[in-house]
């Protein structure tokens, strides 16, 4: 599956368009949304291993990745990493969910960005065990183990 939720974009299209929006959104919630989207895609790149995040996995592939993520989470003794964005680390995973909702209720490209962010959160929730389960990032070591599954 390649379409990213109800945004109407494929994963590759969303990544390309939103990367270009870095030149348009230079501050405010739109900027935070762009940075968050790109950071979550990087995170998924790491979980996918050398293949890169360009499609949403389904069926057995999704179950395999989700199982590897859950296994790492069940092994952990402490909390995971906080999402660190290259320029603006003010948006936490929780704040990102609220930001996605706010952008989704806007118009134009901001709405599409919100829809794409919502789709990423939904997908990451699936990998983590269900609705609202994506609340922390795996450590870099845990991501490496997931990627080598």
N, C-alpha and C positions, 0 to 999 in steps of 0.2 A: 504494500500500500504506500502510495507516495503523497497523497493529499494531506495537507496539514490542517486537520479539523475543518471548520466551516469557513476558514479564510479563503478557500478556493485556490490557494497556492499549493504547489508541490513543495516538498521539503527544500529541494534545490532552488526553486524560485524564491521561496521565502528567505532563504539564506542570502541569496544574491540581492534581492530588493532591499532587505533590511540592512545589509552591509552598506549599500549605497545611501541609505537614509542617515548614516553617520554624518554626511555632509550637510544634511538638511536640519536634523535635530541636534542642536548644539548645546541645549540646556533644558532644564525642566523635566517633567514627567516623560515626554517623548524620548528625550535623550536617555533617561534611566531605562525606559522600556527597550530601546535599541541595544543598549549595553547589556541588559539582562538577557535578552533573546540571544545575542551572540555568545555570551558566557555560558548559557545553558546548552547551546549547540556545541561549544567546545567540550563541555562536560560529557555530552553524549558521544562526541568523537572519541573521547578517551574510553568510555564504556564499550564502544563498538570495536575498539582495537584498531588495527591498521586499515580497516575498511572505511572508516569515516561515517558520520551520520548523514545519510542522504535519502533514506527511506524509513518509514515506520514499519517495524517488524510485526508480523502477525503469526498466529498459530504456534507451531513448534519453535520457531526462531524466537518469538517473543517470550514464550514460556521458558526457553533455555536461558535467555538473558535475565529475565525476571528472577529465575531460580538462583542464578549466580549472584545477583544483587542482594537478594534476601539472605543468602548464605553468608555473605560478607557482613551484613548488618547484624545477623544473629551472633557472629563471632566477636563483635566489638566489645571492648571494655568501657570505652569512653565515648564522648560525643564526636560527631563528624565535623568536618571543616565547614566554616561559614563561606558562603559564596563571595569570592573576592573578584571584583571587576577591575579591568585594567586601569580605568580612570576614576570611576565613581563606585566605591564599595558601600555606599549608604543604603542601597536597596538589599534587604535581606530576602530570604526565600519567602517568608510570610508577607512582607511588604510587597514583594513581586506579584503575589496572587491578587492583592488588592489593586495594584497598579494595572494588571492585566484587565481586571474588571472595569476600571475607570476608563482605560483606553478603548475597550470594547464598546462602551456606550458613547464614544465620540463619533465623529464622522470622518470620511476620507481615509487617508493612509493610516491615521492614528487608530481607527477602528480595525483595519486589517492587521496592524501590529498587535493590538489587543487580542484579536481572534487567534493569531499565530502563537502568542504567549500562552493563552488559555489551552491551546492544543498541546503545547510542550508540557505544561503542568499536568494535563490529563494523561499524557503518555508516560511521564515520569512517575505519576501516581500508580499507573499500571505496573511499572517495573518494580516499584517499592511495596506493592501489596494491596492497593485499592485506593478509593477516593480519599484525598487528603494525606496520604501516607508519605509523600515526598516532602520531608521537613528538614532534611540535612543532607549534605554531600558526603559521599564516601571519601576517605582519605586517598591520597595518591597511590599508596601501596594497595589499598583495597580495589581501586579502579584498575590497577595493573592486573590483579588477580582475576577480576571480572573479565577484562579484555582477553586474557589468555585462556578462557574457558574452552 
